[in-house]
Structures are given as structure tokens and as C-alpha cells.
């Protein structure tokens, strides 16, 4: 099997999605360190949603059913968490 690394706009988009997923853990870690307790700030869910959508688009472009099926449930969960936070007024409705 010959696997070549191909760098193009789609590869960059895929890496951007992965960067969102990575940054959500950095944000969560920093927020937890600041409070000296495990917390999940709204930014974690926004980055999760952004990363999930980007990786889903990348998966659709690549016609990769594993990526597509893997991302869709997460998008519902991330959206639901943001909705619940907004309903409890932890996220201003002006966003």
C-alpha cells in the first residue's frame, strides 16, 4: 500500500477540524485549572460543534463513511449541550 501525504485545501480543512478538537481540551484544562475543579466551559462545546462540522464536511468530501457516521451523533450531543446551557442562562441569548 502506497500512502502519500497530499497537502491541499481539503487536507488543511481536515486539520482545522482536528485543531478545534484539540483546542477544546486545552480550553477545558485551562478553565479547570483556573477553578481548581473539573469544569466544561461553553467554549468547549462551541469548539466541539465547529470541529465536528468541519470534520464531517471533510468526511463527506472524502466519501468516508467511518468519519461521517462517527461525527453525526456528536453534532447532536454538542448542539444539545449548548441548547441546555442557553436555557439555563449560562450562555447569553445574544450569541
C-alpha positions as CSV (number, residue, x, y, z in Angstrom):
1,X,0.0,0.0,0.0
2,X,1.4,3.3,-1.0
3,X,0.2,6.1,1.3
4,X,1.3,9.6,0.2
5,X,0.7,12.7,2.2
6,X,-1.2,15.1,0.0
7,X,-1.4,18.7,1.1
8,X,-4.3,20.7,-0.4
9,X,-7.2,22.8,0.8
10,X,-9.2,19.7,1.9
11,X,-6.3,18.5,4.0
12,X,-6.0,21.9,5.6
13,X,-9.7,21.8,6.3
14,X,-9.4,18.4,7.9
15,X,-6.5,19.6,10.1
16,X,-8.5,22.7,11.0
17,X,-11.3,20.5,12.3
18,X,-8.8,18.4,14.3
19,X,-7.3,21.7,15.7
20,X,-10.7,22.6,17.0
21,X,-11.0,19.3,18.8
22,X,-7.5,19.7,20.3
23,X,-8.2,23.3,21.4
24,X,-11.4,22.3,23.2
25,X,-9.3,20.1,25.6
26,X,-6.8,23.0,26.1
27,X,-9.7,25.3,26.9
28,X,-11.3,22.8,29.3
29,X,-8.0,22.1,31.0
30,X,-7.3,25.9,31.5
31,X,-10.8,26.5,32.8
32,X,-10.4,23.6,35.3
33,X,-7.0,24.8,36.5
34,X,-8.4,28.3,37.0
35,X,-11.3,27.0,39.1
36,X,-9.3,24.2,40.7
37,X,-12.1,21.9,39.8
38,X,-13.2,20.0,36.7
39,X,-15.4,22.2,34.6
40,X,-16.6,22.3,31.0
41,X,-16.9,25.8,29.7
42,X,-19.3,26.8,26.8
43,X,-16.2,27.3,24.6
44,X,-15.6,23.5,24.8
45,X,-19.0,22.8,23.3
46,X,-18.6,25.5,20.6
47,X,-15.2,24.1,19.6
48,X,-16.7,20.6,19.6
49,X,-19.5,21.7,17.3
50,X,-17.2,23.6,15.0
51,X,-14.7,20.7,14.9
52,X,-17.4,18.2,14.3
53,X,-18.9,20.1,11.4
54,X,-15.6,20.7,9.8
55,X,-14.5,17.1,10.1
56,X,-18.0,16.0,8.8
57,X,-17.6,18.2,5.7
58,X,-14.1,16.7,5.2
59,X,-15.5,13.2,5.6
60,X,-18.3,13.9,3.1
61,X,-15.7,15.2,0.6
62,X,-13.6,12.1,1.0
63,X,-16.7,9.9,0.9
64,X,-15.5,8.3,4.1
65,X,-18.5,6.6,5.8
66,X,-16.5,6.0,9.0
67,X,-15.9,9.7,9.5
68,X,-19.4,10.6,8.5
69,X,-21.1,8.1,10.8
70,X,-18.6,9.0,13.6
71,X,-19.3,12.7,13.5
72,X,-23.1,12.9,13.1
73,X,-24.1,11.7,16.7
74,X,-21.5,14.1,18.3
75,X,-23.0,17.1,16.5
76,X,-26.4,16.4,18.1
77,X,-24.8,16.0,21.5
78,X,-22.8,19.2,21.2
79,X,-25.8,21.1,20.0
80,X,-27.9,19.7,22.8
81,X,-25.4,20.7,25.5
82,X,-25.2,24.3,24.1
83,X,-29.0,24.4,24.0
84,X,-29.2,23.3,27.6
85,X,-26.6,25.8,28.7
86,X,-28.5,28.6,26.9
87,X,-31.8,27.6,28.5
88,X,-30.1,27.8,31.9
89,X,-28.8,31.2,31.0
90,X,-25.1,30.1,31.1
91,X,-24.8,31.4,27.5
92,X,-26.3,34.8,26.7
93,X,-29.1,34.7,24.1
94,X,-27.4,37.5,22.2
95,X,-24.9,34.9,20.7
